[in-house]
Amino acid sequence: QVRVVEAGGGLVQPGESLILSCAPSRNTFSANTIAWYRQAPGKERELVAAITGGGILSYADSVRGRFTISRDKPKKTVYLQMNSLKPEDTAVYYCKMSVDDEVAYWGQGTQVTVSS
């Protein structure tokens, strides 16, 4: 009934930028906290960035200063602007839209590859 759709992944060279987007399939759906996670091959899924319903932002130390999470409230779309990309940023990036502590919706992921 509710799908979370990520877009914007791709192959870039180190130092370049990408912007990812995340949106629910139903525009009547509203999430509280929206977060971006990533998972590299053989690694655990890690939290990259999050934005609460009140606009509080958080970032992983590894991306702080390079990545920016933002929200377009009319479109109910969340973005992850990724600048100065590094090879270690290579991963599948997932969007998680949380309603509360019990209900959350995950996207299928979008691949980001940073390689020269």
HELIX and SHEET records of a PDB file:
HELIX    1   1 PRO A   87  ASP A   89  5                                   3    
SHEET    1   A 4 VAL A   4  ALA A   7  0                                        
SHEET    2   A 4 LEU A  18  PRO A  24 -1                                        
SHEET    3   A 4 THR A  77  MET A  82 -1                                        
SHEET    4   A 4 PHE A  67  ASP A  72 -1                                        
SHEET    1   B 6 GLY A  10  VAL A  12  0                                        
SHEET    2   B 6 THR A 110  VAL A 114  1                                        
SHEET    3   B 6 ALA A  91  SER A  98 -1                                        
SHEET    4   B 6 THR A  33  GLN A  39 -1                                        
SHEET    5   B 6 GLU A  46  ILE A  51 -1                                        
SHEET    6   B 6 LEU A  57  TYR A  59 -1                                        
SHEET    1   C 4 GLY A  10  VAL A  12  0                                        
SHEET    2   C 4 THR A 110  VAL A 114  1                                        
SHEET    3   C 4 ALA A  91  SER A  98 -1                                        
SHEET    4   C 4 ALA A 104  TRP A 106 -1                                        
END                                                                             
